Amino acid sequence: MGLTKRFRSRTAVDGATLSIPAGTVTGLVGPNGAGKTTLLAMLLGLVRPTSGTASVLGEPVSRPARYLPKVGSLIETPAFHPAVGGRDNLRALAALTGQPPTDLDDLIDLVGLAGRGNDPVGSYSLGMKQRLGIAAALLGDPELVILDEPTNGLDPVGMADVRDIVTTIAARGATVIVSSHLLSELEQMCDWLVILRLGGLLYEGPASGFTDGGAVLRAVPADPAGIAELSRIAVGFGLPVTDDGDGLRIDVAGAEDPCQVAATLNERAHGHGIILRELHIRRPDLQSRYLELVAS
């Protein structure tokens, strides 16, 4: 691994080493200039790495012809003939790229264009064109699907539609990589995250593990007189504890199982006669956790 790409004096991707599990919906995140598009371009054989190695579907990126027939992609705004219907655009694209026969009606239904497949693409809305672009990426039933900003410019309904399409693609057995600036959307559909900053890898792993990194357990006794004893119990967990006046905040980011910490704290508090009126884990959303790390 250690994938690197330099453009003269600028390093777009700097020694990235990552492994994306098969069958996941992986979100690729990073500020503008972080190297997301360059990384995707290297995986698609559009840009040659300056150094390092990588493999896609078990084949080296230096031999893209070996794996590209099993990869579908939507990079930037899809381009179709505006005077031709969506179905015929897909049929022509399949013929041009040498894709095996595909059930176009099934694809059109999958992306939510049922009943509009024969309409000229010039009459399509932006959201419909995005859906048709995703259908084009699915020609040939690929094992890996790469979508770069698939919800760009869409309204909330269109975003929700694309989100449903992505999860359906993954449920059918494909691995999906989605690059997006819309972290709230990624949070709802991704189970794996790759976060880049300045061309380097900032985080790679389960999406839940990323947000758990800022998890806090909030515990408030029904009787304020019990807070001192509750604090002594909490300190025994070996985790950072803060008394915020009417309750405790326990940093459970370092705990193997935050839920187990909460259950054990409740059990021990009850054993000391302390009734908790509030006990829950607060996890930051993807956006707040991302901003926290990028700013650090």
C-alpha positions as CSV (number, residue, x, y, z in Angstrom):
1,M,0.0,0.0,0.0
2,G,1.4,3.4,0.9
3,L,-0.4,4.8,-2.2
4,T,1.1,8.2,-3.2
5,K,0.3,10.6,-6.0
6,R,2.3,13.8,-6.7
7,F,1.6,16.5,-9.2
8,R,4.9,18.3,-9.6
9,S,5.5,19.9,-6.2
10,R,2.0,19.1,-4.8
11,T,1.3,15.8,-3.1
12,A,-2.4,14.9,-3.6
13,V,-2.3,11.5,-1.9
14,D,0.4,10.9,0.6
15,G,1.2,7.3,1.6
16,A,-2.4,6.1,2.0
17,T,-2.7,2.6,3.4
18,L,-6.2,1.3,3.8
19,S,-8.3,-1.8,3.3
20,I,-12.0,-1.6,2.5
21,P,-14.1,-4.7,3.5
22,A,-16.1,-6.4,0.8
23,G,-19.9,-5.8,1.0
24,T,-19.7,-2.5,2.9
25,V,-21.0,0.9,2.1
26,T,-17.8,3.0,2.6
27,G,-17.9,6.7,2.9
28,L,-14.9,8.6,1.6
29,V,-14.7,11.9,3.5
30,G,-12.3,14.9,3.5
31,P,-12.0,18.6,3.0
32,N,-11.6,20.1,-0.5
33,G,-8.0,19.2,-1.6
34,A,-7.8,16.2,0.7
35,G,-7.1,13.8,-2.2
36,K,-10.5,12.1,-2.4
37,T,-11.0,12.5,-6.2
38,T,-7.3,11.6,-6.9
39,L,-7.6,8.4,-4.8
40,L,-10.7,7.4,-6.7
41,A,-9.1,8.2,-10.0
42,M,-6.1,5.9,-9.1
43,L,-8.5,3.1,-8.1
44,L,-10.3,3.5,-11.5
45,G,-7.0,3.5,-13.5
46,L,-7.5,7.1,-14.6
47,V,-4.4,8.3,-12.7
48,R,-1.2,6.4,-12.2
49,P,0.3,6.4,-8.7
50,T,3.7,8.0,-8.2
51,S,4.6,5.3,-5.7
52,G,3.0,2.6,-3.6
53,T,0.8,-0.3,-4.5
54,A,-2.9,-1.1,-4.3
55,S,-5.2,-3.8,-5.4
56,V,-8.9,-3.7,-6.5
57,L,-10.9,-6.9,-6.3
58,G,-7.6,-8.8,-5.9
59,E,-5.9,-7.2,-9.0
60,P,-3.1,-4.6,-8.9
61,V,-4.1,-1.0,-9.9
62,S,-1.2,-1.2,-12.4
63,R,-3.4,-3.6,-14.4
64,P,-6.8,-1.9,-14.4
65,A,-8.0,-3.9,-17.4
66,R,-8.1,-6.9,-15.2
67,Y,-10.7,-5.5,-12.8
68,L,-12.5,-2.6,-14.4
69,P,-15.1,-4.9,-16.1
70,K,-16.2,-5.7,-12.5
71,V,-16.3,-2.0,-11.4
72,G,-19.0,0.6,-12.0
73,S,-18.6,4.3,-11.3
74,L,-20.2,7.6,-11.4
75,I,-17.7,10.4,-11.4
76,E,-18.9,14.0,-11.6
77,T,-22.1,14.8,-13.6
78,P,-23.2,12.0,-15.8
79,A,-23.4,12.8,-19.6
80,F,-26.1,11.4,-21.7
81,H,-27.6,12.2,-25.1
82,P,-30.5,14.6,-24.3
83,A,-32.7,13.6,-27.2
84,V,-32.6,9.9,-26.5
85,G,-34.6,8.0,-23.8
86,G,-33.0,6.8,-20.6
87,R,-33.3,3.2,-21.5
88,D,-31.7,3.7,-25.0
89,N,-28.9,5.7,-23.4
90,L,-28.1,2.8,-21.1
91,R,-28.3,0.3,-24.0
92,A,-25.9,2.4,-26.1
93,L,-23.5,2.8,-23.2
94,A,-23.5,-1.0,-22.5
95,A,-22.7,-1.7,-26.1
96,L,-19.9,0.9,-26.2
97,T,-18.3,-0.4,-23.1
98,G,-18.7,-4.1,-24.0
99,Q,-20.8,-4.8,-20.9
100,P,-22.7,-8.1,-20.9
101,P,-26.5,-8.0,-21.4
102,T,-28.3,-6.5,-18.5
103,D,-32.0,-6.3,-17.6
104,L,-32.4,-2.6,-18.3
105,D,-36.0,-2.5,-17.0
106,D,-34.7,-3.9,-13.6
107,L,-32.0,-1.2,-13.5
108,I,-34.5,1.5,-14.3
109,D,-36.9,0.3,-11.6
110,L,-34.0,0.0,-9.1
111,V,-33.1,3.7,-9.5
112,G,-36.6,4.9,-9.3
113,L,-37.2,5.8,-13.0
114,A,-40.0,3.3,-13.7
115,G,-42.3,4.8,-16.3
116,R,-39.8,7.3,-17.5
117,G,-37.3,5.0,-19.2
118,N,-38.5,6.0,-22.7
119,D,-38.6,9.7,-22.1
120,P,-35.8,11.8,-23.6
121,V,-33.1,12.5,-21.0
122,G,-33.3,16.2,-21.9
123,S,-36.7,16.2,-20.1
124,Y,-35.2,14.7,-16.9
125,S,-34.6,16.7,-13.7
126,L,-31.2,16.8,-12.1
127,G,-32.2,14.1,-9.7
128,M,-33.4,11.9,-12.5
129,K,-30.1,12.3,-14.3
130,Q,-28.2,11.4,-11.2
131,R,-30.4,8.3,-10.9
132,L,-29.7,7.4,-14.5
133,G,-26.0,7.9,-13.9
134,I,-26.2,5.4,-11.0
135,A,-28.0,3.0,-13.3
136,A,-25.1,3.4,-15.8
137,A,-22.6,2.6,-13.0
138,L,-24.6,-0.7,-12.4
139,L,-24.4,-2.0,-16.0
140,G,-22.8,-5.4,-16.0
141,D,-23.7,-6.1,-12.3
142,P,-20.4,-4.8,-10.9
143,E,-18.8,-6.1,-7.7
144,L,-17.5,-2.7,-6.8
145,V,-19.5,0.6,-7.3
146,I,-17.8,4.0,-6.9
147,L,-20.0,7.0,-6.6
148,D,-18.5,10.5,-6.4
149,E,-20.9,13.0,-4.9
150,P,-24.0,11.2,-6.0
151,T,-26.4,13.6,-4.1
152,N,-24.7,16.7,-5.4
153,G,-27.3,19.4,-6.1
154,L,-30.3,17.3,-5.1
155,D,-33.2,18.3,-2.8
156,P,-33.9,16.3,0.4
157,V,-36.2,13.9,-1.3
158,G,-33.7,13.2,-4.0
159,M,-31.0,12.7,-1.4
160,A,-33.2,10.2,0.4
161,D,-33.9,8.4,-2.9
162,V,-30.2,8.0,-3.6
163,R,-29.5,6.8,-0.1
164,D,-32.1,4.1,-0.6
165,I,-30.6,3.1,-3.9
166,V,-27.1,2.8,-2.4
167,T,-28.3,0.6,0.5
168,T,-30.2,-1.6,-2.0
169,I,-27.0,-2.0,-4.1
170,A,-25.1,-3.1,-1.1
171,A,-27.9,-5.5,-0.1
172,R,-27.5,-7.1,-3.4
173,G,-23.9,-8.0,-2.6
174,A,-21.8,-5.2,-4.1
175,T,-19.2,-3.1,-2.3
176,V,-20.0,0.6,-2.6
177,I,-17.7,3.6,-2.1
178,V,-19.4,6.9,-1.8
179,S,-17.5,10.2,-1.7
180,S,-19.5,13.1,-0.4
181,H,-19.3,16.4,1.6
182,L,-22.8,15.7,3.0
183,L,-21.8,14.0,6.3
184,S,-25.4,13.6,7.5
185,E,-26.1,11.6,4.4
186,L,-23.1,9.4,4.8
187,E,-24.0,8.8,8.4
188,Q,-27.3,7.3,7.4
189,M,-26.0,4.8,4.8
190,C,-22.3,4.0,5.6
191,D,-21.0,1.2,7.8
192,W,-17.3,2.0,7.0
193,L,-15.4,5.3,6.8
194,V,-12.2,6.5,5.2
195,I,-11.3,10.1,6.2
196,L,-8.5,11.9,4.4
197,R,-6.8,15.2,5.4
198,L,-4.0,16.8,3.3
199,G,-3.6,13.7,1.3
200,G,-3.1,11.5,4.3
201,L,-5.3,9.0,6.1
202,L,-6.9,10.5,9.2
203,Y,-9.3,7.6,10.0
204,E,-10.3,4.2,8.6
205,G,-12.7,1.9,10.3
206,P,-16.3,1.2,11.2
207,A,-18.5,4.3,11.1
208,S,-19.8,3.5,14.6
209,G,-16.2,3.4,16.0
210,F,-15.6,6.9,14.6
211,T,-18.5,8.5,16.5
212,D,-17.8,6.4,19.6
213,G,-14.6,8.3,19.8
214,G,-16.4,11.2,21.5
215,A,-18.9,9.2,23.5
216,V,-19.9,10.5,27.0
217,L,-21.9,8.7,29.6
218,R,-24.3,11.0,31.5
219,A,-25.4,9.9,34.9
220,V,-27.7,12.0,37.3
221,P,-28.8,10.7,40.7
222,A,-32.5,11.3,41.7
223,D,-31.2,12.6,45.1
224,P,-28.4,15.2,44.6
225,A,-26.9,14.1,47.9
226,G,-25.8,10.9,46.2
227,I,-23.5,12.5,43.7
228,A,-20.4,12.3,45.8
229,E,-20.8,8.5,46.3
230,L,-21.8,8.1,42.6
231,S,-18.6,9.9,41.7
232,R,-16.5,7.5,43.8
233,I,-18.1,4.6,42.1
234,A,-17.5,6.1,38.7
235,V,-13.9,6.8,39.3
236,G,-13.4,3.1,39.9
237,F,-13.9,2.5,36.2
238,G,-10.6,4.2,35.4
239,L,-12.2,6.6,33.0
240,P,-12.2,10.4,33.1
241,V,-15.1,11.6,35.3
242,T,-16.4,15.2,35.4
243,D,-18.9,16.5,38.0
244,D,-21.1,19.1,36.2
245,G,-23.1,20.1,39.2
246,D,-26.2,17.8,39.2
247,G,-24.6,14.8,37.7
248,L,-21.6,13.2,36.2
249,R,-20.1,13.0,32.7
250,I,-17.9,9.9,32.1
251,D,-15.7,9.9,29.0
252,V,-16.3,6.4,27.7
253,A,-14.4,6.9,24.4
254,G,-11.7,4.6,25.7
255,A,-14.1,1.9,26.9
256,E,-14.3,-1.4,25.0
257,D,-18.1,-1.4,25.6
258,P,-19.7,1.9,26.7
259,C,-23.1,0.2,27.1
260,Q,-21.6,-2.3,29.6
261,V,-20.0,0.6,31.5
262,A,-23.5,2.2,31.8
263,A,-25.1,-1.1,33.0
264,T,-22.4,-1.8,35.6
265,L,-22.6,1.8,36.9
266,N,-26.3,1.5,37.3
267,E,-26.0,-1.9,39.1
268,R,-23.3,-0.6,41.5
269,A,-25.2,2.7,42.2
270,H,-28.3,0.7,43.0
271,G,-26.3,-1.4,45.4
272,H,-25.3,1.8,47.2
273,G,-28.9,2.9,47.4
274,I,-28.6,5.5,44.6
275,I,-31.4,5.8,42.2
276,L,-30.4,7.3,38.8
277,R,-33.0,9.5,37.2
278,E,-30.9,9.9,34.1
279,L,-28.4,7.5,32.5
280,H,-27.6,7.6,28.8
281,I,-24.7,7.6,26.4
282,R,-24.3,10.7,24.2
283,R,-22.5,10.1,20.9
284,P,-21.5,13.0,18.7
285,D,-22.9,12.9,15.1
286,L,-20.5,12.3,12.2
287,Q,-20.2,15.9,11.3
288,S,-19.3,17.2,14.8
289,R,-16.8,14.4,15.3
290,Y,-15.3,15.0,11.9
291,L,-14.9,18.8,12.5
292,E,-13.3,18.1,15.8
293,L,-10.6,15.9,14.3
294,V,-10.0,18.0,11.2
295,A,-9.6,21.1,13.3
296,S,-7.1,19.5,15.7
